[in-house]
Amino acid sequence: MNTESTLPKAQGSRLDAAERPEPDFKNLEVWQLAHELALTAYRVSRPFPTDERFRLTDQFCRAAFSVPANIAEGQGRYQVNDQVHYLMIARGSLQETRYYLILACDLGYLSPAEAEKMENLASKLFAKLSAFIASKRRFAEEKRGSSSSRRALSLEPRARRSAPGGFTLIELLTVIAIIVLLAGLVVGISSYANRSAVESRIKAEIKAMEAALEAYKADYGGYPPLDDEVFSQADSAKGGITNVFLSVGSVLSGYAHPNTNGWLNIHYVWRALSGTNTPKTYMSFLPKQLKTVTNALGGSFYTVILDPNGNPYGYNPINPSANPQTFDLWSAGVDGKSAYPTNFTSAVDDLGNWQR
């Protein structure tokens, strides 16, 4: 007995037969790009250090293959809202993958060229995936609008009799006030989220430089600068140059700020870690992380390491206020103004390696 004709059909909750999704998800361009991204993540993460196997390597690959997996699962759903749900999960995993890419590059596990190539692929996928989600939502809205129009036609005579006479001035002002309030909340939340993301990246970069400086010390017995041609007074306890932080008090062009000592010292961190004056590279830097500045007094050129806000990091290995046994490494934060070294503990905007 054929029972299909006797069963009631769902109205409006599922797609009609002609509107059902493409059964083969492999035909979707967004899936093809996501699959390429996952394969690339597996390939570039193979050389990662062994101790990252169950940390960064595992998280990186999981986030990457989650993108095409959720796109494929969404294509197996008939309801538009379900499809959009899985596409949104895929987009979130894509953003997670992009962060791990930044972290791997900052830790020196990926070359800048490889990281830029993969980021370009991720950026292209993000744009196409967002457009795909928007098209799905438009389709759902159009379908709901069509159903609402049919219902409105059947109720039109009754609606004409019972329609109110419009909004009063007070009601309009109330609605406008609510809209303005909601807009302010959205802007505030967005600003807070962006600031939190930047601070998280600053902390990750500080930790990466800390690890690289410790590796440098293990090889050379001290933190940079070591035996630099500019200074000659050595500190045997730290293996460094005792008078660097105290004597270099000149103002760097473009960075007229009292705390220029630490900014000048970060030049020696770049030289030591990037392999400029050592046979070994301890950490790689992207071009956007570096800037050449001049010493306004002596006219010398220095390469400094910039934080995500575009301000040079500070570095004090000689008389550190927060970490007497090692060194102080910090960012001036979003405002670009640092309270270091006099009252750094009260400078809530500063981010340093004394904060854990």
N, C-alpha and C positions, 0 to 999 in steps of 0.2 A: 504494500500500500504506500503511495506517495503522499507523505504528510506535509510536504513543503507548502502546498497551496492552502492548507488549513491553519498554518501558524501565522500569527499576526506579525507584520513587518514593523521594525523600529522606524520611527519617524524623526528625521533630522539629526540623529545621534551618530550615524555612520555615513560614509561616502557611498554614493551610488556606484554601480558596477563600472560605469565609464569613467568615474573620477578616482578610482582606487589607485594607490601609488604604484610606481614602476616596480614590478616584482624582483627584478635583478638590480640590487643596490650598486653593483659594480659599474653600472652605466652612468651613475651620477658623478659629475665632475668634482663635487665637494668630497665625495668618498675617495676618488682617485688621488686627489691632492693629500687627503688625510692619510691614506695608505702609504704614499711616498714619504710623508713626514715620519711615520712610525718606522719604516725601514731605515730611514736616515738616522733616526735616534738610536736604533740598535747598532748601526754600523759605527757611528762616531763614539759611542760609549764603550765599545770593546776595549780600547786602550786605557780606560779609566783605571786608577790605582785599585789594587785588590781590596784594600780596606774600605772602598766605597761600594763594594758589590751589593751589600744589603742596605745601603743608604742612598746616596745620590743616584747611582747607576740603576737601582731597582725602581726608585720613584720616577726617574726620568723616563724609563721605558714604559712603566705602567701608565703614566699620564699620556704618553704619546699614542699607545695603541688603544687607549680609551676613546680617542676621538673617532677613528673609523668604526670602532665597535658600536658606539652609540648611534652613529649615523645609520649603520646597517640595521640595528634593532628598531630604530624609529621607522624605517621603511617597511618593516613588517607589521606595523600598526595601521589599522584602517581609520581610526578617529584622528582628526586633524590636531586636536589638543594633545593627544599622545605623541604624535610625530614631533610637534614643536617642543614638547617636554624633553624628549631624548636629544633633539638637536641643541637645546640649551645646555644640556649636560655635556655634550660634545664640545661646545664652544668654551665652557668653563675648563674642561680638561686641556683644551688648546692653550688657554692663557697660563695654566699651571705648567705646561710644557715649556712655554716661552720663558717663564721665570727660571726653571731648571737650566735652560740654555744659557741664560745670563750668569747664573751661579757657576756653572761648569767653566765658562770662559774666564770669569774673574778669578777662579781658583787655578787657572793655568792648564786645565785639562783639555781645552779646545783652543785651536788657533783662531785668531780674530777673523781670518778669511773663511774658515769653516763655519764659525758661529754666524757671520753675516749672511752666508749663503742659506743656512737653515732658517734664520730669522726672516729673510725675504720670502721663503716658502710659507712660513707660518703666517706672515702678514697677508699674503695673497689669499691663503685659506680662510683667515678670519673675515676678510671682506666678503668673500663669496658665500661663506656660511651664514653671515649676518643677512645678506640679501636673500638667501634661500629661506631663512626663518621668516623674514618680512613677507615674502610672497605667500608662504603658508598661512600667515595670519590674515593677509588681505583676502585670501580665498575664503577663510572661515567667516570673516566679517561680511563679505558679499553674500554668502549663503544665508547668514542670519538676517541680513537686511532684506533679502528676497522673501524669506518666510514672514518677516514682520509686515512687509507691504501687503501681502495677501491677507493677513489677519486684519490689518487696518481697513482694507476695502470692505470686508464683511461687517465691520463694526462702525463704519463711517456715519450712518444716520444717528446712531446713539451718541457718538462722540460729539457731533455738532450740537446736540441738545444739551450735553452736560459739560462742554468745554468752559473753563473759567475765563475771565476777562483779561488775563495777562498778569505780568509781575508788577508789583508796586515798587516805588523808588527805594524804599527801605530794603525790600527783598533783593533788588539788584545790587545795592551797596553792600549788603551782607555777603552775597555771592562773590563780589569783587574782592572784598577783604579776605575771604577764605582762600581765594585763588592766590593772592599776594602772599599770604602766610605760608601756604603749601610750597610756593615757588622758593621762598626763603629757606624753608626746611630742606628742600632738595639740593639747593646750592650749598648749604652748610654741610650736609652729609657728604656730598661729592667732594668738597674741599678737604674734609677730614679724612676721607678714604684715600685721596691722592697723597696727602701729607704722610699718612701711615705707610703707604707703599714706598715712598721715598725714604723714610726713616728705616724701614726694613732692609732696603737695599744698601743704605749706608752701613748699617750694622754688619751685613754680610761681607761687604768689602773690607771693613776694618778687621774682621776675623780672618779673612783670607790673607791680608797683609801681615797680620800677627803671625800666622802659621809660616808664611814665607820668610819673615825676619828670624824666626826661631831656627828654621832650616839653614839660613845664612850664618847664624851664630854657631851652629853645630859644625860648619865647615871652616869658619875663620876665627872662632873664639871670641867674637864680640859682635855688637850691633853696628851698622853703618852710622857715621862714616868711619872707615879704618884707613889710616896712613894716606889720607888724601893730600894732594899736592898743595891745596890752598892753605891748610893748617898743619902745624907741626907739633903742638903740645899734646902728647899722648896721655891717656888715662889708662894705666895698667889694670885697674880693677874691672873696667868695663870693656877695655880694648878699643876705646873710641877716642875722640878728640875733645878734650875738656873745655876748650874755649869757644867751640862752635856756637852753641846756643846762647851763650852770654855775650859774645862779642859782635856777632852779625846782627846788628840792630837797624840796618838800613831798610828803607821803604821800597817795596817792589812796585814797579810801574803798573798801574791798573788795580792795585790792591792796597790802597792807602789805609791801613788798619794797624793799630798798635801791636798786634800779635804777628808781626812779620817774621820773627825769628823761627817759629815753628814751621811757617810756610816755606821758608828758605831751606830748612833742614829736610823737608820732604823730597827735595831734589836729590839728596844723597840716598834716600830710600829707592827712588826710581833708578838711579845709577846702579845700585847694588842688586836689586831684584830683577831688573830687565836684562842683565847680562852686558850692560854698557861697559863696565870696568871689571867684570869677572868672566871667566870662561863658561859659567853655568847660568842658565835662566831660571830664576826661582818663581817668577810670576810674570804673566803676559798682560799687557794693557792695551785697550782699544784706543785708537786715535782720539776719540772724543773724551777720553779720560785724562788727556795730557794737554799742557799748554806751556809755551815758552814765554817767560817773562824776563824783565831786565832789572838789575840792581841799580836803583836810581843814583847811588853814590859812586859805585865803581864802574857801571856800564856793562857788567858781565851778564851773560845770558844763562838762565836756569830753566830747566824743564821741571814743572811741578805736576803732581797728581791731583786731579780734580774730583770732588765728590759729585753725586748726581745733581746737586744744585748749581754746579759750575764754580764752586769755591775750592781753593786748595786745601788739602788735608794738612793738619798740624802734626809735628813729630818732635819729640824731645827725648833724646837718649842720655843726656848729660846730667841734668838735675831734675828728673821727673817729679812732679808734685804728687801724682796719684799712685804711681807704681815705682817706688824708689829702687827696687831690685832689677827692673827691666827698662821700660820706656813708656812714655805717654804718646798715644796716637789718637787723634780726634778730628771731628768735623764741626764746623761752626754752626751747623744746622741750617734751617730754611732762611733765617734772617741774615746769614753771612757774618754775624758778629759774635765773637767769642769772649768769654770772661776769663779764659785761661791766661796765666796760671794763678792769679790772685784769689779768685773765688769761684773756681770752676765747678765746685760741688753744688752751688746754688743756681747755676746757669741751666735751666731746664731745657733750653733749646739746643745746647751743645750735646753731641753724642761722642763718647770716647770709650777707650778700651778699659776704663775703670767701671763702666756700667755693664753688669752681667744680667 
